[in-house]
């Protein structure tokens, strides 16, 4: 079975490229964005002509370490040591390579398309089927001509099910995605007006979507929506569901809301079955029925399907509820606007009972496929069915169709800027405000203006993601293998008892800290798990014993000191952990010391060895695998001698985070989970999307200044702009952990969706960013790292590792913990 590693020569043959190969490299990751380069050495950069010409960013990708490029026929780049594969169209080459990769695997694949609900159905099917299958799926909503090949590239030999969604916006797109996904089973979600404008009519759009299933063996769909398309469906076997027609395979004849859950009764195979959906909004209900039908079509029993669907968890979507100014609640849905999503958002608004007054702020709807007068009459009718007290329309089309609306209070503005100028006069107070706009209207500016400001630099910690990461690694272990979680250094910057409480609640076996005072803090916070102290200080042995912490003994001197301490206080059989140096050469007994160590331990009444462990020096690096094997052999030799002397079994542990993934044969009795718990692990393949970073670091703009060309910025006059522009001073500096090494353009932050570089030296409490050309204001959010702008990228910027970035975030940065 093929992995997703190919030689550059293989890739050249697969995509039928020209050009010369300078170095025979291995390709394991596909890159399309020079700002997001992961695994540069094994990456293949496609210079796509999407929003911008990708060829403009080849040099930037090269500077990030990429040495393999797919480019359009044209002038050669003068970049030493780089391979350039020449093709007519890099996007086609990307799709061809992904289609070839897909063809190397015989896994079952579910293909999903539709107008709405694709991502939700995909994620829910993942939740429903993950207990039985090793599933690969699109990351988030990677369903485009670029996103699908990047998603399919994740397939590896461990996967036995793929779930891929495909989105199109015009004709002649689906055949390309079908060739990449090759679905055996098709799922068609809700068909609505989204992207109607890209087709001559609704029928053309539906027929284009159906092309995803032209070679599928089975298709699951809502018969009510495709009654006029039965002759167009060429799939051999279908599974239909309906709320209207009894002849459907799944006929839903009863729907009741019970305690905010949706109770369904239906006929299936001539008998009545039931399903309880943990949601009550209509979009979720329709998506859940689609999942119900899919499970039944796949052969799951009605009882099992119902049991699993009842446990469905919500999928994080863009709609966000947050606290607003003047005791308001703000529902932020400022990313897209169409009739169906407006209906969903209004439904959510109707569920909010914290304020009597409800306000809707709506932009022009840009993608409806309808004439403007027809469209806005439909919008007005939709709003009329809801309890809306005030309507605010933004855009020329809404202004031109004001007569469609007849609310007691309504206002219209030509654009977002005009509304922002009048925001104070509108006097928002003690009301729920739905902000619903197309992306081009930049309604996030309205959201920021109406939301409570958070001027502090904060680090957000998602405890659910922490738990997900823990379970991801647990899934890699054989039954009975224990987990020691590393919470040293303030849990890698993520917190002390907040993280430890979560780990204790979820029954990890051990915690490990660096120093005794860290263990004392955990005990005082109510943590009663066994705690191993990696660097116990002799002067603090009293605290160690008082708080029942377990020391690591790594030298004869330390062993002597602790035995004497225990002897003086008549302490017997105190648990200790022995560290063996098998090649890290930091701390620990070396192989030559083992015989003497055994003599000291034999019949020693004062200590009892709880575990014997060592530390792998390069478990993540394939080029050092032979050395790792030597470490494993040395470790086995040492612990066998020690156990023979002691006459009892001890816990053996060797694998750190990377070792858990790459060295399953060396898991022994326990593994030590460190940085991977926090979502960072270079040894985890890209397909393992279950591992996610738990932390995001955010700050805000303190001031914006216009700067002339050549004017100097920051201490030492080290920064300047090449031409007139502006800088934003943001509230983070080296005292917060944003190191001085990030200064003078090395570091980059995310401001309003744009990566902007630092300017000048980083100061203690502030730093400056080049925001020339951006419309930014004081208070705007700035992202230092999150799940998109990952901490690994920051580490690369200054030539360090994520550990250093995380552990340098100072205690004065406020931590905010999320648990859903």
Legacy VTK file of the C-alpha trace (Angstrom):
# vtk DataFile Version 3.0
C-alpha trace
ASCII
DATASET POLYDATA
POINTS 820 float
0.000 0.000 0.000
1.361 3.401 -0.981
1.938 6.151 1.586
1.715 9.820 0.744
5.446 9.964 0.096
6.660 10.142 -3.473
10.023 10.893 -4.978
10.179 14.073 -7.013
10.883 11.879 -10.056
7.647 9.955 -9.465
5.736 13.212 -9.154
7.234 14.488 -12.381
6.044 11.372 -14.210
2.570 11.428 -12.620
1.822 15.023 -13.614
3.675 14.715 -16.928
5.890 17.709 -16.198
8.925 19.139 -17.883
11.925 20.679 -16.191
15.091 19.315 -14.627
15.473 17.607 -11.269
18.468 18.975 -9.405
18.067 16.983 -6.188
16.170 13.714 -5.719
13.859 14.743 -2.872
10.942 13.018 -1.167
7.538 14.705 -1.357
5.070 14.251 1.508
3.170 17.545 1.752
1.454 19.698 -0.858
1.731 23.450 -0.401
-0.325 26.221 -1.988
0.205 29.146 0.411
3.655 30.572 1.018
2.473 32.022 4.336
1.610 28.580 5.641
4.575 26.377 5.019
4.737 23.137 6.975
7.297 20.418 6.412
9.170 22.599 3.931
11.907 20.073 3.208
9.412 17.473 1.948
6.944 19.988 0.551
5.898 20.559 -3.041
4.747 24.116 -3.734
2.155 24.664 -6.472
2.268 28.185 -7.912
-1.484 28.479 -8.403
-3.127 31.311 -10.245
-6.036 31.698 -7.847
-6.724 35.031 -6.160
-3.137 36.043 -6.875
-0.445 34.656 -9.133
1.319 32.011 -7.090
4.532 32.524 -9.046
4.971 35.794 -7.159
5.429 33.808 -3.944
7.910 31.187 -5.127
10.838 33.117 -3.683
9.033 33.471 -0.343
8.353 29.721 -0.243
11.997 29.076 -1.151
13.112 31.332 1.711
10.904 29.242 4.021
12.851 26.131 3.016
10.802 24.737 0.124
12.932 23.201 -2.635
10.312 21.615 -4.891
7.998 23.664 -7.106
5.328 23.109 -9.742
5.184 26.155 -11.986
3.684 27.169 -15.291
5.834 27.084 -18.411
7.898 30.225 -18.401
11.232 31.708 -17.282
13.272 29.613 -14.906
13.772 30.855 -11.346
17.323 31.456 -10.200
17.091 29.583 -6.906
20.009 27.188 -6.250
19.194 23.612 -5.301
15.491 23.842 -6.163
13.538 21.493 -8.416
11.111 23.127 -10.846
8.484 21.001 -12.567
7.008 22.818 -15.559
3.336 22.297 -16.437
0.650 24.099 -18.399
-1.567 24.573 -15.336
-0.371 24.020 -11.735
-3.955 23.558 -10.487
-4.558 20.743 -12.966
-1.236 19.209 -11.899
-2.332 19.369 -8.248
-5.595 17.637 -9.123
-3.892 14.978 -11.234
-1.426 14.170 -8.456
-4.226 13.905 -5.882
-6.301 11.707 -8.214
-3.303 9.406 -8.709
-2.771 9.239 -4.939
-6.443 8.400 -4.410
-6.101 5.574 -6.922
-3.430 3.884 -4.814
-5.948 3.062 -2.071
-8.917 0.739 -1.999
-10.785 2.373 0.885
-14.520 3.004 0.877
-15.304 6.655 0.103
-18.419 8.697 0.783
-18.770 11.764 -1.446
-20.971 14.645 -0.262
-22.305 17.601 -2.185
-25.276 19.958 -2.080
-25.993 23.648 -1.628
-25.980 23.718 2.180
-25.034 21.389 5.002
-22.074 19.648 3.359
-19.610 20.386 6.156
-22.078 19.643 8.949
-23.128 16.312 7.392
-19.489 15.382 6.813
-18.512 16.178 10.406
-21.546 14.413 11.842
-20.909 11.307 9.741
-17.381 11.376 11.100
-18.768 11.475 14.651
-21.217 8.670 13.884
-18.815 6.304 12.114
-15.472 6.990 13.799
-16.031 4.235 16.358
-15.884 1.644 13.585
-13.643 3.160 10.947
-10.301 4.914 10.545
-11.638 7.936 8.714
-9.961 10.569 6.577
-11.988 13.667 5.696
-11.733 17.249 4.489
-10.227 19.613 7.034
-13.089 21.951 7.890
-14.682 23.009 4.587
-11.845 22.251 2.185
-14.263 21.410 -0.622
-13.058 23.531 -3.537
-10.978 22.759 -6.615
-7.927 23.340 -4.400
-9.329 22.073 -1.100
-10.451 18.663 -2.380
-7.039 17.568 -3.704
-5.369 18.783 -0.511
-7.924 16.765 1.473
-7.586 13.584 -0.581
-3.798 13.821 -0.272
-4.274 12.989 3.416
-5.291 9.384 2.606
-2.901 6.805 3.991
-2.824 3.051 4.334
-4.452 3.112 7.775
-7.658 4.675 6.504
-10.558 2.397 5.654
-13.139 5.140 5.065
-12.939 8.529 3.389
-15.610 11.221 3.747
-15.105 14.075 1.336
-17.324 17.018 0.522
-17.238 18.747 -2.858
-18.403 22.284 -3.582
-18.867 23.896 -6.990
-19.865 27.357 -8.170
-20.342 26.864 -11.913
-20.527 24.257 -14.678
-17.716 21.868 -15.684
-16.213 21.729 -12.186
-17.602 18.540 -10.696
-15.949 16.093 -13.118
-12.556 17.228 -11.836
-13.572 16.653 -8.223
-15.214 13.311 -9.024
-11.955 12.075 -10.559
-10.161 12.957 -7.318
-12.724 11.691 -4.783
-14.015 8.633 -6.716
-16.924 8.084 -4.289
-18.478 4.656 -3.918
-21.339 6.113 -1.877
-22.950 9.463 -2.587
-24.780 11.771 -0.187
-26.729 14.761 -1.486
-27.539 17.430 1.096
-29.999 20.315 0.884
-30.412 21.932 -2.534
-30.964 25.676 -2.195
-30.210 28.961 -3.961
-26.526 29.186 -3.025
-24.368 29.676 -6.164
-27.446 29.803 -8.440
-25.836 32.752 -10.195
-23.122 30.473 -11.603
-25.673 28.433 -13.568
-28.291 29.212 -16.186
-30.982 27.658 -13.963
-31.487 25.437 -10.907
-31.711 22.313 -13.045
-28.274 22.903 -14.522
-26.846 23.240 -11.040
-28.470 20.036 -9.774
-27.273 18.058 -12.796
-23.752 19.369 -12.284
-23.800 18.277 -8.640
-25.090 14.827 -9.571
-21.975 14.297 -11.691
-20.073 13.608 -8.464
-21.968 10.324 -8.290
-21.702 9.218 -11.925
-19.664 6.125 -10.938
-21.038 5.631 -7.420
-22.742 2.399 -6.391
-25.255 3.996 -4.025
-26.792 7.462 -3.584
-28.596 8.798 -0.507
-30.832 11.844 -0.985
-34.014 13.678 -0.026
-36.678 12.486 -2.478
-38.791 15.602 -1.789
-36.162 17.808 -3.391
-35.413 15.589 -6.393
-38.867 14.429 -7.477
-38.320 16.060 -10.878
-34.854 14.539 -11.350
-35.524 10.804 -11.047
-34.681 10.112 -14.697
-31.402 11.984 -14.309
-30.113 9.811 -11.469
-27.968 7.080 -13.036
-26.705 5.479 -9.810
-27.508 1.754 -9.648
-28.827 1.793 -6.085
-30.513 4.655 -4.257
-31.649 5.243 -0.703
-34.246 7.987 -0.369
-35.760 9.768 2.583
-38.896 11.883 2.566
-41.317 13.819 4.708
-44.017 13.588 2.028
-43.827 10.295 0.120
-44.499 6.938 1.774
-42.636 5.102 -0.991
-39.274 6.506 0.197
-36.884 4.087 1.888
-37.087 6.229 5.030
-40.461 7.947 5.390
-40.562 10.449 8.248
-44.213 10.727 9.269
-44.022 12.317 12.718
-41.921 15.185 14.109
-42.177 16.472 17.689
-40.031 18.851 19.746
-39.313 17.462 23.226
-37.166 19.560 25.578
-35.351 21.298 22.707
-34.709 17.951 21.034
-36.366 16.708 17.883
-38.175 13.380 18.085
-38.761 11.668 14.727
-40.809 8.611 13.845
-40.457 6.982 10.459
-41.142 3.852 8.465
-38.157 1.815 7.316
-38.372 -1.660 5.794
-42.094 -1.829 6.622
-41.684 -1.186 10.307
-41.757 1.877 12.524
-38.470 3.237 13.870
-37.566 6.355 15.865
-34.745 8.858 16.233
-34.031 11.604 18.756
-31.976 14.504 17.392
-30.270 16.749 19.993
-31.109 19.894 17.983
-34.338 21.654 17.088
-33.520 24.144 14.305
-34.713 23.008 10.908
-31.330 23.042 9.166
-29.827 20.763 11.826
-32.867 18.483 11.683
-32.576 18.107 7.903
-28.838 17.433 8.144
-29.417 14.891 10.911
-32.071 13.067 8.863
-29.555 12.874 6.018
-27.078 11.283 8.446
-29.791 8.933 9.760
-30.583 7.796 6.234
-26.881 7.327 5.496
-26.349 5.118 8.535
-29.339 2.956 7.606
-28.144 2.767 3.999
-24.743 1.602 5.265
-26.383 -1.252 7.147
-26.479 0.044 10.703
-29.457 -1.118 12.756
-32.178 1.410 13.509
-31.446 1.069 17.240
-27.708 1.721 16.831
-28.317 4.655 14.474
-30.717 6.254 16.952
-28.311 5.715 19.860
-25.437 7.399 18.046
-27.441 10.274 16.558
-28.768 11.159 19.997
-25.143 11.807 21.045
-24.295 14.101 18.128
-22.282 17.130 19.194
-22.663 20.537 17.554
-20.113 21.467 14.919
-18.510 24.839 15.422
-19.804 27.170 12.729
-19.254 30.821 12.006
-22.301 32.087 13.847
-21.117 33.353 17.222
-22.972 34.721 20.227
-21.086 37.176 22.412
-21.577 40.000 24.883
-22.121 43.447 23.419
-21.997 47.056 24.511
-24.712 48.512 26.770
-25.889 45.069 27.952
-26.606 43.885 24.402
-26.121 40.403 22.968
-24.476 40.209 19.538
-25.003 37.330 17.095
-22.158 37.621 14.616
-22.817 35.996 11.244
-20.816 38.410 9.148
-19.305 35.955 6.661
-22.060 35.103 4.200
-25.593 36.062 3.325
-28.196 34.046 1.429
-31.840 33.304 2.039
-31.398 29.962 3.715
-28.554 31.017 6.006
-30.579 34.140 6.861
-33.456 31.889 7.844
-31.142 29.814 10.018
-29.713 32.924 11.679
-33.181 34.374 12.288
-34.204 31.055 13.804
-31.252 31.306 16.176
-32.151 34.922 16.975
-35.659 33.783 17.842
-34.242 31.330 20.376
-32.603 34.169 22.355
-34.813 35.305 25.228
-32.379 37.421 27.209
-33.752 40.682 25.734
-37.222 41.689 24.632
-35.973 43.791 21.713
-34.490 42.163 18.592
-32.554 43.960 15.865
-31.393 42.681 12.468
-28.494 44.308 10.593
-28.447 42.890 7.048
-26.289 43.579 3.983
-27.216 43.188 0.340
-27.480 39.522 -0.620
-25.044 39.025 -3.489
-25.572 35.410 -4.556
-29.234 34.564 -4.854
-29.957 34.045 -8.565
-33.105 36.167 -8.181
-34.163 39.557 -9.499
-33.648 42.210 -6.808
-37.323 43.106 -6.323
-38.287 39.430 -6.002
-35.368 38.706 -3.674
-36.008 41.540 -1.224
-39.728 40.911 -1.108
-38.843 37.363 -0.039
-36.420 38.771 2.552
-39.128 41.107 3.856
-41.612 38.259 4.091
-39.071 36.128 5.945
-38.357 38.915 8.406
-42.078 39.471 8.824
-42.504 35.955 10.161
-39.992 36.670 12.933
-40.257 38.933 15.954
-37.951 41.651 14.639
-38.330 45.063 16.285
-35.752 46.998 14.284
-34.301 46.422 10.805
-31.092 48.023 9.504
-30.267 47.457 5.840
-26.822 48.116 4.361
-26.127 48.336 0.619
-27.429 49.973 -2.533
-29.807 47.117 -3.407
-31.541 47.268 -0.027
-31.785 51.047 -0.287
-33.389 50.715 -3.729
-35.946 48.232 -2.365
-36.933 49.940 0.895
-40.599 49.773 -0.037
-40.546 45.989 0.448
-40.078 46.469 4.205
-42.702 47.685 6.644
-41.271 47.476 10.154
-42.097 50.138 12.703
-38.404 51.026 12.981
-36.098 50.619 9.985
-32.980 52.360 8.692
-31.026 52.058 5.430
-27.391 52.923 4.685
-25.478 52.910 1.409
-22.466 51.051 2.831
-20.819 49.828 6.022
-18.889 53.054 6.563
-22.112 55.087 6.515
-23.648 52.839 9.178
-20.546 53.031 11.355
-20.722 56.842 11.265
-24.284 56.729 12.652
-23.810 53.849 15.074
-23.959 55.932 18.270
-27.115 57.720 17.127
-28.891 54.368 16.712
-28.567 53.899 20.504
-28.131 50.146 20.862
-29.098 49.124 24.402
-30.411 45.944 26.076
-31.287 44.156 22.840
-30.210 41.149 20.820
-28.528 42.161 17.572
-28.112 39.817 14.612
-25.354 40.972 12.267
-25.800 39.196 8.934
-23.688 40.225 5.969
-21.815 39.174 2.887
-18.061 39.042 3.378
-17.341 41.972 1.055
-19.287 44.333 3.342
-16.757 43.758 6.144
-19.443 43.515 8.789
-16.750 42.375 11.227
-16.159 46.125 11.680
-19.736 46.468 12.947
-19.320 43.418 15.151
-16.219 44.872 16.759
-17.939 48.206 17.330
-20.926 46.571 19.039
-19.055 43.925 21.023
-17.511 44.432 24.428
-13.891 45.343 23.998
-11.130 43.092 25.338
-8.009 45.238 25.328
-5.852 42.806 27.262
-3.478 40.371 25.665
-5.038 36.974 26.331
-4.215 33.367 25.716
-7.299 31.281 24.994
-7.113 27.622 26.024
-9.649 25.143 24.676
-9.942 22.353 27.221
-12.131 20.315 24.894
-9.315 20.262 22.378
-6.890 19.261 25.134
-9.124 16.290 25.900
-9.392 15.464 22.198
-5.610 15.427 21.916
-5.304 13.198 24.979
-7.780 10.747 23.497
-5.983 10.857 20.157
-2.777 9.600 21.774
-4.629 7.135 23.936
-6.045 5.617 20.770
-2.472 4.788 19.733
-1.777 2.725 22.851
-2.414 -0.913 23.608
-4.756 -1.670 26.520
-3.031 -1.282 29.845
-0.356 1.196 28.768
-0.396 4.116 31.210
-0.151 7.816 30.350
2.059 10.289 32.173
1.143 13.872 31.233
3.880 16.476 31.328
2.615 19.631 33.051
5.991 21.162 33.793
6.702 24.803 33.008
3.121 25.913 33.723
1.835 23.140 31.441
3.959 24.438 28.575
2.526 27.891 29.212
-1.084 26.708 29.209
-1.858 26.848 32.948
-1.388 24.800 36.087
-4.401 23.398 37.927
-6.787 24.255 35.051
-5.027 21.756 32.824
-4.184 19.334 35.635
-7.800 19.226 36.801
-8.917 18.261 33.325
-6.265 15.548 33.133
-7.117 14.220 36.558
-10.828 14.162 35.742
-10.054 12.202 32.588
-7.936 9.715 34.479
-4.387 10.057 33.273
-2.112 7.910 35.426
0.716 10.276 36.317
1.672 13.925 36.115
5.229 15.166 35.756
6.649 18.528 36.766
10.151 19.948 36.599
10.548 21.219 40.166
9.127 20.568 43.601
7.352 23.925 43.881
5.350 23.087 40.732
4.204 19.875 42.372
3.328 21.699 45.594
1.146 24.123 43.608
-0.735 21.181 42.103
-1.311 19.568 45.494
-2.593 22.858 46.922
-4.995 23.047 43.977
-6.514 19.681 44.878
-4.597 17.437 42.476
-4.128 14.002 44.030
-2.630 12.082 41.105
0.884 10.676 41.479
3.295 13.483 40.581
6.842 12.797 39.395
9.397 15.584 39.960
12.092 15.600 37.300
14.605 17.865 39.068
14.191 17.511 42.844
16.281 19.898 44.932
17.882 18.518 48.090
16.944 21.682 49.977
13.240 21.029 49.314
13.029 17.333 50.302
10.776 18.307 53.225
8.199 19.778 50.832
8.570 16.801 48.522
7.665 14.338 51.285
5.025 16.579 52.881
3.117 16.824 49.600
3.739 13.207 48.608
5.659 14.006 45.436
7.875 11.370 43.837
11.462 12.314 42.958
13.451 11.344 39.908
16.849 9.985 40.970
19.428 10.479 38.237
22.822 10.376 40.021
24.603 8.572 42.837
24.923 11.819 44.790
21.188 12.484 44.635
20.433 8.892 45.596
22.793 9.149 48.595
21.199 12.425 49.703
17.670 11.053 49.547
18.511 7.773 51.279
20.254 9.660 54.109
17.270 12.039 54.355
14.853 9.101 54.548
17.041 7.236 57.015
17.219 10.232 59.378
13.417 10.448 59.390
12.722 6.701 59.422
10.962 6.908 56.066
10.612 3.488 54.455
9.875 2.473 50.840
9.468 6.020 49.541
8.590 5.891 45.806
11.339 7.048 43.475
11.932 6.993 39.721
15.285 6.062 38.205
16.451 7.898 35.103
18.793 6.066 32.732
20.976 7.972 30.276
20.837 5.950 27.049
22.239 8.644 24.779
20.566 11.977 25.539
23.519 12.839 27.823
21.625 15.322 29.937
20.777 13.569 33.220
20.720 9.942 34.260
22.730 6.842 35.110
24.792 5.548 32.228
25.088 1.865 31.345
28.440 1.612 33.098
26.757 2.804 36.323
24.017 0.179 36.398
25.989 -2.478 38.271
26.937 -0.063 41.076
23.361 1.316 41.104
22.006 -2.185 41.567
24.364 -2.756 44.493
23.050 0.407 46.164
19.425 -0.548 45.582
19.711 -4.155 46.704
17.872 -4.633 50.002
17.541 -0.831 50.381
14.605 -0.343 52.784
14.319 3.421 52.391
13.276 3.691 48.752
11.097 1.672 46.435
11.623 2.049 42.714
8.344 3.038 41.140
9.614 3.322 37.581
12.707 3.140 35.411
12.808 5.431 32.411
14.958 7.074 29.809
14.549 9.823 27.247
14.800 9.448 23.478
17.009 12.075 21.915
15.534 12.126 18.403
12.410 9.981 18.326
10.782 12.264 15.767
13.600 12.157 13.227
13.783 9.287 10.743
17.428 10.047 9.996
18.280 9.135 13.601
16.258 5.923 13.782
19.341 3.729 14.099
20.441 5.754 17.105
16.953 5.448 18.608
17.146 1.671 18.224
20.444 1.708 20.125
18.788 3.720 22.908
15.984 1.181 23.120
18.461 -1.700 23.452
20.438 0.125 26.157
17.242 0.863 28.055
16.079 -2.749 27.943
19.444 -3.965 29.174
19.362 -1.495 32.082
15.840 -2.110 33.339
16.214 -5.890 33.119
19.301 -5.745 35.368
17.510 -3.411 37.792
14.362 -5.533 37.973
16.456 -8.667 38.545
18.210 -7.000 41.469
15.022 -5.560 42.975
13.069 -8.770 42.658
9.903 -6.964 41.607
8.488 -5.380 38.454
8.668 -1.637 37.895
6.942 0.684 35.445
9.056 1.096 32.325
8.662 4.212 30.172
10.727 5.547 27.308
8.493 7.214 24.680
7.914 10.931 24.626
5.238 12.528 22.396
6.919 11.763 19.087
7.896 8.312 20.295
4.245 7.442 20.932
3.534 7.851 17.224
6.749 6.580 15.695
7.862 3.850 18.120
4.828 1.807 19.195
7.065 -1.170 19.985
8.710 0.912 22.724
5.571 1.953 24.617
6.359 -0.516 27.428
4.221 0.130 30.545
3.743 3.882 30.205
4.322 6.775 27.798
5.056 10.423 28.597
2.780 12.798 26.735
4.210 16.297 26.478
3.860 18.915 23.764
1.467 16.709 21.778
-1.113 17.152 24.523
-1.097 20.827 23.621
-1.538 20.105 19.934
2.011 20.204 18.567
3.687 17.070 17.206
5.779 17.024 14.045
5.622 13.228 13.942
1.851 13.135 13.441
0.954 12.778 9.749
-1.202 15.478 8.182
-4.066 13.022 7.841
-4.442 12.776 11.618
-6.729 15.797 11.912
-7.808 14.676 15.397
-4.760 16.475 16.846
-5.390 20.214 17.244
-3.566 23.101 18.957
-5.335 24.031 22.173
-4.098 27.600 22.533
-4.433 30.878 20.712
-2.677 34.110 21.666
-4.413 37.370 20.848
-3.887 41.032 21.519
-5.238 44.330 20.178
-4.105 47.549 18.526
-3.301 50.390 20.942
-2.640 53.079 18.326
-2.288 53.602 14.581
0.231 56.099 13.200
0.984 57.427 9.737
4.700 57.113 9.053
6.720 58.806 6.332
9.228 56.952 4.217
12.526 56.698 6.060
11.172 57.748 9.457
12.663 55.489 12.124
10.650 53.313 14.487
11.358 51.856 17.952
14.486 51.726 20.095
17.783 52.082 18.327
15.973 53.578 15.311
16.140 50.074 13.871
12.891 50.101 11.887
11.584 52.139 8.974
9.190 51.936 6.006
10.427 52.061 2.431
7.526 54.332 1.456
4.839 56.342 3.229
2.538 54.089 5.221
1.276 53.426 8.719
2.124 51.310 11.702
-0.012 49.792 14.436
1.316 49.567 17.961
0.010 46.390 19.603
-0.138 45.391 23.249
2.472 42.649 23.469
6.224 42.762 24.083
9.109 40.690 25.302
7.838 40.862 28.911
4.773 38.975 27.667
6.944 36.395 25.931
7.015 37.826 22.409
10.779 37.577 22.111
13.030 40.330 20.775
14.110 37.916 18.044
10.743 38.583 16.349
11.700 42.209 15.704
12.569 43.971 12.460
10.280 42.010 10.166
11.155 38.517 11.386
7.865 38.025 13.196
4.441 38.273 11.582
0.961 38.661 13.089
-2.527 38.338 11.693
-4.483 41.593 11.454
-7.911 41.565 9.795
-7.006 38.438 7.901
-3.674 39.765 6.633
-0.211 38.690 7.772
1.767 41.802 8.626
5.434 42.023 9.717
6.925 43.630 12.792
8.783 46.911 12.368
11.749 47.846 14.527
12.800 46.269 17.816
10.306 44.541 20.100
9.926 46.592 23.293
9.067 45.371 26.779
5.289 45.904 26.567
4.590 46.786 22.932
5.669 46.156 19.402
4.927 47.763 16.053
3.453 46.245 12.886
3.465 47.501 9.319
-0.253 47.875 8.488
0.199 50.044 5.395
-2.792 49.633 3.087
-5.031 48.112 5.737
-8.117 49.775 7.215
-7.357 49.248 10.900
-8.384 51.060 14.050
-7.516 51.167 17.702
-8.912 48.103 19.464
-8.793 45.822 16.427
-7.885 42.210 17.244
-4.410 40.934 16.431
-3.621 37.224 16.393
-0.124 36.109 17.329
-0.961 32.428 16.867
-4.050 30.239 16.645
-5.172 27.086 14.824
-4.596 28.757 11.437
-1.511 30.883 12.101
0.096 28.032 13.979
2.701 28.243 16.669
4.996 26.060 14.562
5.166 28.942 12.066
6.268 31.340 14.797
8.960 28.926 15.882
10.262 28.745 12.322
10.365 32.543 12.123
13.069 32.699 14.800
14.646 29.300 14.294
13.385 27.688 17.480
10.825 25.086 18.537
7.190 25.502 19.688
8.171 24.543 23.254
10.158 27.764 23.623
7.355 29.925 22.267
4.727 28.416 24.579
6.806 28.389 27.742
7.942 31.996 27.241
4.401 33.404 27.408
4.550 35.203 30.730
2.195 34.876 33.671
0.926 38.417 33.197
-0.819 37.300 30.008
-4.369 36.428 31.007
-5.423 32.828 30.285
-9.014 32.200 29.325
-10.284 28.606 29.362
-13.044 27.250 27.186
-14.936 24.073 27.848
-18.080 23.174 25.977
LINES 1 821
820 0 1 2 3 4 5 6 7 8 9 10 11 12 13 14 15 16 17 18 19 20 21 22 23 24 25 26 27 28 29 30 31 32 33 34 35 36 37 38 39 40 41 42 43 44 45 46 47 48 49 50 51 52 53 54 55 56 57 58 59 60 61 62 63 64 65 66 67 68 69 70 71 72 73 74 75 76 77 78 79 80 81 82 83 84 85 86 87 88 89 90 91 92 93 94 95 96 97 98 99 100 101 102 103 104 105 106 107 108 109 110 111 112 113 114 115 116 117 118 119 120 121 122 123 124 125 126 127 128 129 130 131 132 133 134 135 136 137 138 139 140 141 142 143 144 145 146 147 148 149 150 151 152 153 154 155 156 157 158 159 160 161 162 163 164 165 166 167 168 169 170 171 172 173 174 175 176 177 178 179 180 181 182 183 184 185 186 187 188 189 190 191 192 193 194 195 196 197 198 199 200 201 202 203 204 205 206 207 208 209 210 211 212 213 214 215 216 217 218 219 220 221 222 223 224 225 226 227 228 229 230 231 232 233 234 235 236 237 238 239 240 241 242 243 244 245 246 247 248 249 250 251 252 253 254 255 256 257 258 259 260 261 262 263 264 265 266 267 268 269 270 271 272 273 274 275 276 277 278 279 280 281 282 283 284 285 286 287 288 289 290 291 292 293 294 295 296 297 298 299 300 301 302 303 304 305 306 307 308 309 310 311 312 313 314 315 316 317 318 319 320 321 322 323 324 325 326 327 328 329 330 331 332 333 334 335 336 337 338 339 340 341 342 343 344 345 346 347 348 349 350 351 352 353 354 355 356 357 358 359 360 361 362 363 364 365 366 367 368 369 370 371 372 373 374 375 376 377 378 379 380 381 382 383 384 385 386 387 388 389 390 391 392 393 394 395 396 397 398 399 400 401 402 403 404 405 406 407 408 409 410 411 412 413 414 415 416 417 418 419 420 421 422 423 424 425 426 427 428 429 430 431 432 433 434 435 436 437 438 439 440 441 442 443 444 445 446 447 448 449 450 451 452 453 454 455 456 457 458 459 460 461 462 463 464 465 466 467 468 469 470 471 472 473 474 475 476 477 478 479 480 481 482 483 484 485 486 487 488 489 490 491 492 493 494 495 496 497 498 499 500 501 502 503 504 505 506 507 508 509 510 511 512 513 514 515 516 517 518 519 520 521 522 523 524 525 526 527 528 529 530 531 532 533 534 535 536 537 538 539 540 541 542 543 544 545 546 547 548 549 550 551 552 553 554 555 556 557 558 559 560 561 562 563 564 565 566 567 568 569 570 571 572 573 574 575 576 577 578 579 580 581 582 583 584 585 586 587 588 589 590 591 592 593 594 595 596 597 598 599 600 601 602 603 604 605 606 607 608 609 610 611 612 613 614 615 616 617 618 619 620 621 622 623 624 625 626 627 628 629 630 631 632 633 634 635 636 637 638 639 640 641 642 643 644 645 646 647 648 649 650 651 652 653 654 655 656 657 658 659 660 661 662 663 664 665 666 667 668 669 670 671 672 673 674 675 676 677 678 679 680 681 682 683 684 685 686 687 688 689 690 691 692 693 694 695 696 697 698 699 700 701 702 703 704 705 706 707 708 709 710 711 712 713 714 715 716 717 718 719 720 721 722 723 724 725 726 727 728 729 730 731 732 733 734 735 736 737 738 739 740 741 742 743 744 745 746 747 748 749 750 751 752 753 754 755 756 757 758 759 760 761 762 763 764 765 766 767 768 769 770 771 772 773 774 775 776 777 778 779 780 781 782 783 784 785 786 787 788 789 790 791 792 793 794 795 796 797 798 799 800 801 802 803 804 805 806 807 808 809 810 811 812 813 814 815 816 817 818 819
